Amino acid sequence: MTPPPPFTQPLYVTRPILPPLAEYTTLLQDVWASGWLANGGAQHHLLEAELSQWLNAPHLSLFNNGTIALIVACQALRLSGEVITSPFTFPATPHVLSWNNVTPVFADIDPDTLCIDPNQVESLVTNRTSGILGVHVYGIPCDVQALDALARTYGLRVAYDGAHAFGTQVNRRAISSYGDATMFSFHATKLFHTAEGGALAVNDPDLKKRIELLKNFGIKSENEVVMPGINGKMSELQAALGRIVLRHVGTERERRATIRTLYQTRLAHQPGLNLLQIPANATDSLQYLVLRVNAQTAGLHRDQLHERLKRFNIVTRKYFNPLCSDYSCYRQLPSANPRNLPNAYRVAAEVLTLPYFGALSDGDVHQVCDAILYSLRH
Ligand SMILES: Cc1ncc(COP(=O)(O)O)c(C=O)c1O
């Protein structure tokens, strides 16, 4: 096999939906005419309503990013003491607990879904536990029914980091209909984005009222500030971008579904390689395309494949390695002991996120697959 050609420009794992600029500037004319750039203007209200409908999430609040949204969720749910979470995630997940003076307690993940294992969660509940912060990693849903049942048994709150779960459904129900609060990230790396942005979806209208206060400094009226809130507001420029991007989400999802099938066809029969699958009772958010590399069977470690693909100008990502429990700020926690997290350690050494976005051509996907297969054989 002759080596496939390298890409002429670095090929990254994602590229944001960038609608024709004229669509955005048309909407910006409305923003300019309104003279209103922040603090819940017309675009904000319209996007909130459109997303509420799209996500089937009746009580939705927009935010300036997903991390602040999750910090506010912890405040709104009054999480304290200890919260059980996943070590296999982006730094923001445990950090939002630390910013709320809550100790993250890391539970091992299920080896198939890569989300926290409810049995491990149950074994970590103490009298200091106030909640569970699950992560629908890569849009694969946590075992939401088991976690909801645990919450009922032990009187816990359940928040979800659904940064990757835009459009995920479980048992034909919106992902945010499970638990108390679900955060979505609208960062530029996400399929639906507002450049920076996020949202919180909750199931209790009173909780939404509290969230609206918390995200706006706790200001209730001209003369009343009722709690120590923060600035979590999404601007009109972000909201207008979101409204334009939302029009293109359907096409992007269709293209990503086709690309997934193409990758699957090219890589499925390769020993030691597995593309992560969404469970049968869930729909795919089509956010990431993740390869698991079994070093023994593939004859090559994930790290070697990651390095070799750089020679072809393909920049893959080892999401999520290192584990959060391995960061210097969390390593000393008893729950961070690697002996308690065997599945998380194994998975973190095997996963590789591949280029995956609608603007990839079939030829690009073939070129990536050729580079992977060439790297394995040479
Ligand atoms: C799992 C997860 N949680 C939280 C975040 C943070 O979201 P944001 O960048 O919108 O603050 C991200 C990444 O963007 C993420 O991947």
The ligand as an SDF file (V2000), in Angstrom:
LIG
                    3D

 16 16  0  0  0  0  0  0  0  0999 V2000
  -18.3950   17.7250   28.5660 C   0  0  0  0  0  0  0  0  0  0  0  0
  -18.2510   19.2160   28.5310 C   0  0  0  0  0  0  0  0  0  0  0  0
  -18.6980   19.9330   29.5700 N   0  0  0  0  0  0  0  0  0  0  0  0
  -18.6040   21.2730   29.5930 C   0  0  0  0  0  0  0  0  0  0  0  0
  -18.0320   21.9680   28.5550 C   0  0  0  0  0  0  0  0  0  0  0  0
  -17.9190   23.4560   28.6450 C   0  0  0  0  0  0  0  0  0  0  0  0
  -18.8340   24.1090   27.8270 O   0  0  0  0  0  0  0  0  0  0  0  0
  -18.5460   25.6360   27.3760 P   0  0  0  0  0  0  0  0  0  0  0  0
  -17.3230   25.6000   26.5120 O   0  0  0  0  0  0  0  0  0  0  0  0
  -19.7700   26.0200   26.6260 O   0  0  0  0  0  0  0  0  0  0  0  0
  -18.3390   26.4380   28.5970 O   0  0  0  0  0  0  0  0  0  0  0  0
  -17.5340   21.2510   27.4450 C   0  0  0  0  0  0  0  0  0  0  0  0
  -16.8760   21.8800   26.2970 C   0  0  0  0  0  0  0  0  0  0  0  0
  -17.0610   22.7910   25.6750 O   0  0  0  0  0  0  0  0  0  0  0  0
  -17.6320   19.8410   27.4400 C   0  0  0  0  0  0  0  0  0  0  0  0
  -17.1640   19.1200   26.4100 O   0  0  0  0  0  0  0  0  0  0  0  0
  1  2  1  0
  2  3  1  0
  2 15  2  0
  3  4  2  0
  4  5  1  0
  5  6  1  0
  5 12  2  0
  6  7  1  0
  7  8  1  0
  8  9  2  0
  8 10  1  0
  8 11  1  0
 12 13  1  0
 12 15  1  0
 13 14  2  0
 15 16  1  0
M  END
$$$$
